[in-house]
Amino acid sequence: MMMHKGMLWLAVVAVAGTLTLATPARAQDQELQGFTVSVGAFFPSKSAVRDATQDVWFTADISYTFQASEPTESGYYYELSAFAGFYGSGDVRNIPVGLSYTGYLNPQFFYRATAGVGFSRRLNEDDKTGFAWSIGIGYNLSTGTTPIALFVGYNGQTGTDDEHNGFTAMLQFRF
């Protein structure tokens, strides 16, 4: 248990250090920086996990965009963010912390890939730390002061026998 808490603090310090040291891109628009809060549903892909918990879990995350590129002529640009999240049901849960890359194909469509460390509680009540990742696509439903987007993806983590792998559907609110 002590190693688990030590790894959590190490991840928190790493993300805080990344945010502190990150410098904006040369021509970055300040409107592209800020926080994104996502809430939604996680659907475990393993039937044994669904049988032992629930078919649908709660999921949420918060991210901070610390760098964004200038849009190209075709409208493509990217963002780099630090994030922390949660998904779980009862005592089974995962807390991923890491970095994300979001590529905007145009003002509506985007894709995202994340990588980091996941701190999980398994079905057998064992705490595990492993490589956490996700990939997905999104669509901006609205723009303006608080843009809203729909995002669907797949989350995974190593070292948990696929107990924390599954699909997500989330609404994202940008501030």
One Martini backbone bead per residue (centre of mass of N, CA, C, O) as a GRO file, in nm:
protein
  175
    1MET     BB    1   0.056   0.063  -0.019
    2MET     BB    2   0.296   0.263  -0.008
    3MET     BB    3   0.367   0.248  -0.312
    4HIS     BB    4   0.100   0.359  -0.416
    5LYS     BB    5   0.122   0.644  -0.285
    6GLY     BB    6   0.395   0.716  -0.411
    7MET     BB    7   0.298   0.705  -0.710
    8LEU     BB    8   0.080   0.920  -0.685
    9TRP     BB    9   0.270   1.152  -0.604
   10LEU     BB   10   0.451   1.134  -0.852
   11ALA     BB   11   0.227   1.200  -1.059
   12VAL     BB   12   0.145   1.475  -0.945
   13VAL     BB   13   0.425   1.606  -0.974
   14ALA     BB   14   0.455   1.561  -1.280
   15VAL     BB   15   0.209   1.727  -1.367
   16ALA     BB   16   0.286   1.991  -1.223
   17GLY     BB   17   0.557   2.024  -1.370
   18THR     BB   18   0.443   2.039  -1.654
   19LEU     BB   19   0.270   2.294  -1.604
   20THR     BB   20   0.509   2.477  -1.513
   21LEU     BB   21   0.711   2.424  -1.776
   22ALA     BB   22   0.516   2.499  -1.977
   23THR     BB   23   0.509   2.636  -2.303
   24PRO     BB   24   0.386   2.815  -2.530
   25ALA     BB   25   0.322   2.856  -2.827
   26ARG     BB   26   0.415   3.106  -3.025
   27ALA     BB   27   0.096   3.133  -3.167
   28GLN     BB   28  -0.093   3.123  -2.928
   29ASP     BB   29  -0.420   3.097  -2.822
   30GLN     BB   30  -0.575   3.168  -2.524
   31GLU     BB   31  -0.858   3.029  -2.585
   32LEU     BB   32  -0.725   2.725  -2.593
   33GLN     BB   33  -0.705   2.751  -2.306
   34GLY     BB   34  -0.782   2.525  -2.032
   35PHE     BB   35  -1.066   2.369  -1.914
   36THR     BB   36  -1.185   2.021  -1.897
   37VAL     BB   37  -1.500   1.864  -1.845
   38SER     BB   38  -1.589   1.517  -1.788
   39VAL     BB   39  -1.893   1.318  -1.836
   40GLY     BB   40  -2.011   0.964  -1.780
   41ALA     BB   41  -1.965   0.645  -1.938
   42PHE     BB   42  -1.866   0.309  -1.850
   43PHE     BB   43  -1.785   0.002  -2.043
   44PRO     BB   44  -1.707  -0.293  -1.972
   45SER     BB   45  -1.554  -0.558  -2.161
   46LYS     BB   46  -1.578  -0.757  -1.922
   47SER     BB   47  -1.804  -0.982  -1.804
   48ALA     BB   48  -1.696  -1.034  -1.514
   49VAL     BB   49  -1.714  -0.737  -1.431
   50ARG     BB   50  -2.014  -0.689  -1.480
   51ASP     BB   51  -2.112  -0.918  -1.288
   52ALA     BB   52  -1.958  -0.791  -1.022
   53THR     BB   53  -2.100  -0.519  -1.086
   54GLN     BB   54  -2.160  -0.319  -1.357
   55ASP     BB   55  -2.243  -0.219  -1.679
   56VAL     BB   56  -2.227   0.082  -1.558
   57TRP     BB   57  -2.008   0.350  -1.517
   58PHE     BB   58  -1.858   0.608  -1.375
   59THR     BB   59  -1.723   0.913  -1.536
   60ALA     BB   60  -1.431   1.137  -1.493
   61ASP     BB   61  -1.268   1.452  -1.596
   62ILE     BB   62  -0.966   1.658  -1.598
   63SER     BB   63  -0.830   1.927  -1.799
   64TYR     BB   64  -0.520   2.095  -1.915
   65THR     BB   65  -0.434   2.333  -2.144
   66PHE     BB   66  -0.083   2.422  -2.238
   67GLN     BB   67  -0.100   2.357  -2.560
   68ALA     BB   68  -0.121   2.520  -2.892
   69SER     BB   69  -0.178   2.540  -3.214
   70GLU     BB   70  -0.187   2.668  -3.512
   71PRO     BB   71  -0.389   2.688  -3.760
   72THR     BB   72  -0.434   2.574  -4.053
   73GLU     BB   73  -0.575   2.607  -4.359
   74SER     BB   74  -0.760   2.342  -4.295
   75GLY     BB   75  -0.791   2.362  -3.949
   76TYR     BB   76  -0.562   2.226  -3.816
   77TYR     BB   77  -0.506   2.122  -3.471
   78TYR     BB   78  -0.341   2.118  -3.146
   79GLU     BB   79  -0.330   1.959  -2.813
   80LEU     BB   80  -0.192   1.990  -2.483
   81SER     BB   81  -0.248   1.781  -2.188
   82ALA     BB   82  -0.354   1.752  -1.855
   83PHE     BB   83  -0.473   1.469  -1.649
   84ALA     BB   84  -0.763   1.359  -1.448
   85GLY     BB   85  -0.933   1.059  -1.334
   86PHE     BB   86  -1.249   0.858  -1.325
   87TYR     BB   87  -1.347   0.505  -1.277
   88GLY     BB   88  -1.646   0.330  -1.143
   89SER     BB   89  -1.765   0.058  -0.908
   90GLY     BB   90  -1.755   0.091  -0.611
   91ASP     BB   91  -1.444  -0.063  -0.541
   92VAL     BB   92  -1.408  -0.037  -0.845
   93ARG     BB   93  -1.117   0.135  -0.989
   94ASN     BB   94  -0.985   0.435  -1.163
   95ILE     BB   95  -0.681   0.658  -1.171
   96PRO     BB   96  -0.593   0.862  -1.414
   97VAL     BB   97  -0.263   1.001  -1.510
   98GLY     BB   98  -0.170   1.259  -1.762
   99LEU     BB   99  -0.141   1.281  -2.114
  100SER     BB  100  -0.265   1.474  -2.403
  101TYR     BB  101  -0.375   1.437  -2.749
  102THR     BB  102  -0.531   1.681  -2.967
  103GLY     BB  103  -0.700   1.656  -3.281
  104TYR     BB  104  -0.815   1.897  -3.519
  105LEU     BB  105  -0.978   1.878  -3.823
  106ASN     BB  106  -1.198   2.076  -3.715
  107PRO     BB  107  -1.435   2.242  -3.533
  108GLN     BB  108  -1.581   1.950  -3.476
  109PHE     BB  109  -1.350   1.737  -3.520
  110PHE     BB  110  -1.189   1.485  -3.304
  111TYR     BB  111  -0.892   1.353  -3.144
  112ARG     BB  112  -0.765   1.115  -2.883
  113ALA     BB  113  -0.463   1.070  -2.682
  114THR     BB  114  -0.351   0.876  -2.399
  115ALA     BB  115  -0.100   0.890  -2.123
  116GLY     BB  116  -0.014   0.694  -1.819
  117VAL     BB  117  -0.123   0.654  -1.486
  118GLY     BB  118  -0.279   0.386  -1.300
  119PHE     BB  119  -0.506   0.368  -1.014
  120SER     BB  120  -0.616   0.058  -0.889
  121ARG     BB  121  -0.911  -0.143  -0.817
  122ARG     BB  122  -0.990  -0.460  -0.786
  123LEU     BB  123  -1.196  -0.726  -0.741
  124ASN     BB  124  -0.976  -0.846  -0.515
  125GLU     BB  125  -0.869  -0.570  -0.368
  126ASP     BB  126  -0.632  -0.493  -0.546
  127ASP     BB  127  -0.363  -0.283  -0.586
  128LYS     BB  128  -0.282  -0.102  -0.893
  129THR     BB  129  -0.011  -0.018  -1.118
  130GLY     BB  130  -0.027   0.139  -1.451
  131PHE     BB  131  -0.069   0.164  -1.778
  132ALA     BB  132  -0.249   0.432  -1.917
  133TRP     BB  133  -0.510   0.449  -2.175
  134SER     BB  134  -0.641   0.631  -2.471
  135ILE     BB  135  -0.903   0.642  -2.732
  136GLY     BB  136  -1.067   0.890  -2.957
  137ILE     BB  137  -1.374   1.061  -3.044
  138GLY     BB  138  -1.517   1.384  -3.156
  139TYR     BB  139  -1.796   1.632  -3.108
  140ASN     BB  140  -1.895   1.953  -3.156
  141LEU     BB  141  -2.202   2.092  -3.056
  142SER     BB  142  -2.064   2.362  -2.942
  143THR     BB  143  -2.010   2.704  -2.906
  144GLY     BB  144  -1.836   2.944  -2.708
  145THR     BB  145  -1.807   2.989  -2.382
  146THR     BB  146  -1.923   2.669  -2.347
  147PRO     BB  147  -1.819   2.411  -2.484
  148ILE     BB  148  -1.969   2.116  -2.637
  149ALA     BB  149  -1.899   1.757  -2.622
  150LEU     BB  150  -1.872   1.447  -2.786
  151PHE     BB  151  -1.732   1.136  -2.647
  152VAL     BB  152  -1.557   0.846  -2.778
  153GLY     BB  153  -1.401   0.543  -2.631
  154TYR     BB  154  -1.092   0.377  -2.512
  155ASN     BB  155  -0.989   0.208  -2.222
  156GLY     BB  156  -0.669   0.129  -2.050
  157GLN     BB  157  -0.483  -0.128  -1.851
  158THR     BB  158  -0.219  -0.250  -1.701
  159GLY     BB  159  -0.224  -0.524  -1.462
  160THR     BB  160  -0.571  -0.605  -1.460
  161ASP     BB  161  -0.696  -0.814  -1.656
  162ASP     BB  162  -0.902  -0.606  -1.806
  163GLU     BB  163  -1.087  -0.458  -1.579
  164HIS     BB  164  -1.015  -0.141  -1.707
  165ASN     BB  165  -1.160  -0.203  -1.976
  166GLY     BB  166  -1.326   0.028  -2.213
  167PHE     BB  167  -1.599   0.215  -2.286
  168THR     BB  168  -1.682   0.559  -2.374
  169ALA     BB  169  -1.925   0.822  -2.277
  170MET     BB  170  -1.905   1.183  -2.323
  171LEU     BB  171  -1.925   1.500  -2.178
  172GLN     BB  172  -1.789   1.821  -2.271
  173PHE     BB  173  -1.653   2.102  -2.081
  174ARG     BB  174  -1.543   2.430  -2.157
  175PHE     BB  175  -1.332   2.702  -1.981
   0.00000   0.00000   0.00000
